[in-house]
């Protein structure tokens, strides 16, 4: 009965609890090992910037929380009983000013997470451009090239699909842009699009 009406993409199991996020950036956790029990007090806010929530993903022992223009990392700091608050705490220096353009672009790749990122232009509130990024440590690495970025910027992002696939010793990130009718494929081993 306490489960939120609207959540963003992603459901993460970490330290015995399930975690989901609402569009306003509120991260909620279930009771321990029970995805049917949710309490209004078991929550923490992603609040470095008031940019809302887009997606969450598991990254090693961290919870990666994607906003529109920010990404924050959280870790398990304590075990909280149901109703006692969230067992999560923000990672010191675990925030960077790169967000997620669309929740459906987020994909788990073995030990990392890949997504369609975006950031603001310096000193502005305007989007600077889209690119594909992957988590590396508690920061990110850009893996797209200028040609891929131009394709991403041209699409209206109305329909997005992403997945990861391994075939014949290669691991691929596959992103489909529905409006443009274009599918982009990245080979992690070859580091090529």
C-alpha positions in Angstrom: 0.0 0.0 0.0 2.9 2.4 0.6 4.6 1.7 -2.8 4.8 5.0 -4.8 2.4 5.6 -7.6 5.2 6.6 -10.1 8.8 5.4 -10.2 11.7 5.9 -12.6 13.5 3.2 -14.4 15.4 0.7 -12.3 14.9 -1.5 -9.2 18.1 -2.4 -7.3 18.6 -5.1 -4.7 21.4 -4.0 -2.3 22.2 -5.2 1.2 18.9 -7.1 1.6 16.6 -4.3 0.5 15.0 -3.3 -2.8 15.5 0.3 -3.9 13.4 2.4 -6.3 13.2 6.1 -7.0 10.4 8.6 -7.6 10.6 11.3 -10.3 11.3 13.9 -7.6 14.5 12.1 -6.6 13.2 10.4 -3.5 14.9 7.0 -3.1 12.8 4.5 -1.2 13.7 1.1 0.2 11.6 -2.0 1.0 11.7 -4.0 4.1 14.5 -6.4 4.3 14.1 -9.2 1.7 10.4 -8.2 1.1 9.6 -6.2 -2.0 5.9 -6.1 -0.9 6.6 -4.1 2.3 7.3 -0.4 2.0 7.2 2.3 4.7 6.9 6.0 4.2 9.8 6.7 6.5 12.3 4.5 4.6 13.6 7.0 2.2 16.5 9.4 1.4 16.5 12.3 -1.1 19.0 12.7 -4.0 19.4 16.4 -3.5 22.7 17.7 -4.8 20.7 19.5 -7.5 16.9 19.8 -7.7 17.0 18.1 -11.1 14.6 15.2 -10.4 15.2 11.5 -10.9 15.6 9.7 -14.2 17.0 6.2 -13.3 18.8 4.1 -10.7 21.3 1.3 -11.2 23.5 -1.0 -9.1 27.2 -0.3 -9.5 29.3 -2.7 -7.5 28.3 -2.1 -3.8 26.9 1.4 -4.7 23.6 2.7 -5.8 24.0 5.0 -8.8 21.3 7.7 -8.9 20.8 9.5 -12.2 19.1 12.9 -12.4 18.6 15.1 -15.4 22.0 16.9 -15.0 23.6 15.1 -12.0 24.7 11.6 -10.9 25.0 10.7 -7.3 26.4 7.6 -5.6 25.1 6.1 -2.4 26.4 3.3 -0.2 25.0 1.2 2.7 26.0 3.0 5.9 23.8 1.1 8.4 21.1 -1.4 8.7 17.8 0.4 9.4 14.7 -1.3 10.6 11.5 -0.7 8.7 10.2 2.7 9.6 13.6 3.9 10.8 14.9 5.6 7.6 17.1 4.6 4.8 20.3 2.6 5.3 21.9 4.6 2.5 24.3 7.5 2.8 25.8 9.7 0.0 29.4 8.9 -1.1 31.8 11.7 -0.3 32.9 13.2 -3.6 30.4 10.8 -5.3 28.6 13.5 -7.3 29.3 14.7 -10.8 27.5 17.2 -13.0 26.5 14.7 -15.7 23.0 13.4 -15.8 20.9 11.0 -17.8 19.0 12.1 -21.0 16.6 9.1 -20.9 16.2 6.4 -18.3 15.7 3.7 -21.0 19.3 4.3 -22.1 20.8 2.9 -18.8 22.2 -0.6 -19.1 24.3 -2.8 -16.9 27.6 -4.1 -18.4 29.3 -6.7 -16.3 31.0 -4.5 -13.7 29.9 -1.1 -14.9 26.9 1.0 -16.1 26.4 2.7 -19.5 23.9 5.4 -20.3 23.1 8.4 -22.6 24.5 11.3 -20.6 24.0 15.0 -20.8 25.3 18.1 -19.0 24.6 21.8 -18.8 26.8 24.3 -20.6 29.1 26.1 -18.2 27.3 29.0 -16.4 24.0 28.2 -18.1 20.8 26.2 -17.5 20.8 24.9 -21.1 21.7 21.4 -22.1 25.2 21.3 -23.6 24.9 18.0 -25.5 24.3 14.3 -25.3 27.0 11.6 -25.2 27.4 8.0 -24.1 29.1 7.5 -20.8 30.1 4.7 -18.5 30.8 4.7 -14.8 34.5 4.4 -13.9 35.3 4.5 -10.2 33.1 7.2 -8.7 33.2 9.3 -11.9 32.5 8.6 -15.6 34.3 8.1 -18.9 32.9 9.3 -22.3 32.8 6.5 -24.8 31.0 8.2 -27.7 32.7 10.0 -30.6 31.5 13.3 -32.2 29.5 11.4 -34.9 27.5 9.5 -32.3 26.9 12.7 -30.3 25.5 14.4 -33.4 23.0 11.5 -33.8 22.0 11.6 -30.2 21.5 15.4 -30.2 19.3 15.2 -33.3 16.8 12.7 -31.9 13.8 13.8 -29.8 14.2 10.8 -27.4 10.5 9.9 -27.6 11.3 6.2 -27.9 14.6 4.7 -26.6 15.6 1.1 -26.1 19.0 -0.2 -24.8 20.5 -3.5 -23.9 23.8 -5.3 -23.5 24.7 -8.4 -25.4 27.7 -10.7 -25.6 28.4 -12.6 -28.8 31.6 -14.5 -29.9 33.8 -13.0 -27.2 32.5 -9.4 -27.7 30.3 -7.4 -25.4 28.1 -4.8 -27.0 26.0 -1.8 -25.8 23.0 -1.4 -28.1 21.0 1.8 -28.2 18.0 2.2 -30.5 16.6 5.7 -31.2 13.0 5.2 -32.3 12.3 8.6 -33.9 15.5 8.6 -35.9 15.1 4.9 -36.7 18.8 4.4 -35.9 20.5 1.7 -33.8 24.0 2.5 -32.4 26.2 -0.4 -31.3 29.4 -0.1 -29.2 31.9 -2.9 -28.9 33.6 -2.7 -25.5 36.5 -4.9 -26.4 37.4 -3.0 -29.6 36.3 0.4 -28.3 34.5 1.1 -31.5 31.0 2.1 -32.7 
